[in-house]
Every structure is written in C-alpha cells, then in structure tokens.
Amino acid sequence: MKLVSTLEHYELLIDEGNDPVQDPPQLQAYMERWDGTSFFNSVLTFLHIEDKEKALSNIYLLLKNNGSFVLSVSKDNEWFECGDRKIKLYPIGLEEYIRLFKSVGFQIESIQETESKFATIIKGKK
C-alpha cells in the first residue's frame, strides 16, 4: 500500500476518471444549487483538513449574513485506504467541532445523528 498526501490522492482520482467536472450536466446543475455564499455543505471534507479552526473561520467569513454551513462529522480513524493508497486523516470529536463552530462565530442550529449512527450532522448559521 502506498502512502499518499490528500492532494496526490485527489489528483490520482482525476487521472482515474473520477472527476466531478466529468459528471453529467444534470448532476452538476443539482450540485451547484447546494454551494455558494448562502449555503455551504461539507461531507467527509474536513477529515482531510488539519487546521479545522482556520477552515471554519474562512467559511464563516465567506458566508452571507444568515448563511448556513452544514458539516457531516463521521467517526473515522486516522487513515483512509482507497485501493492501493493510504491517506492521512485528521479526525476530531463532535464536542471539539461544536467548540470550534462557536469559537469562529457560528450559531449552532441543529445537531443530528444519522440513522446509521456513523455520522452526526452539524448545522451552523452566521
């Protein structure tokens, strides 16, 4: 198994044809409705970010007033295996995410555990 950085992993995914730019136009249009300065959605992205407070602060600053950010917090290990690659992750606990949300200015609107109990969804508002 080859140890790779997050950037290298995503570059390899693109090389392998797993690139959202190649998604069908209907799917791209649907996904674009979810992104923007009124609403950000993150699923599994924050596992790859080491400085989570800085990332949350940047998202907060980019959001319009009353804009929302939804984060999926999963219960992951420190390593992710994808085929023959191994990628370092930076998981933190739910309580630490809540603390960070509040420290950068988010008002927590909801915290919900998924049905599978594998992840928790945090929704914050600017």
Secondary structure, DSSP 8 states (H G I E B T S, - for coil): -EEE-HHHHHHHHHHTT--GGGS-HHHHHHHHTT-SSSEEEEES-GGG-S-HHHHHHHHHHHS-TT-EEEEEEE---SEEEETTEEEE-----HHHHHHHHHHHT-EEEEEEE-TTSSEEEEEEE-
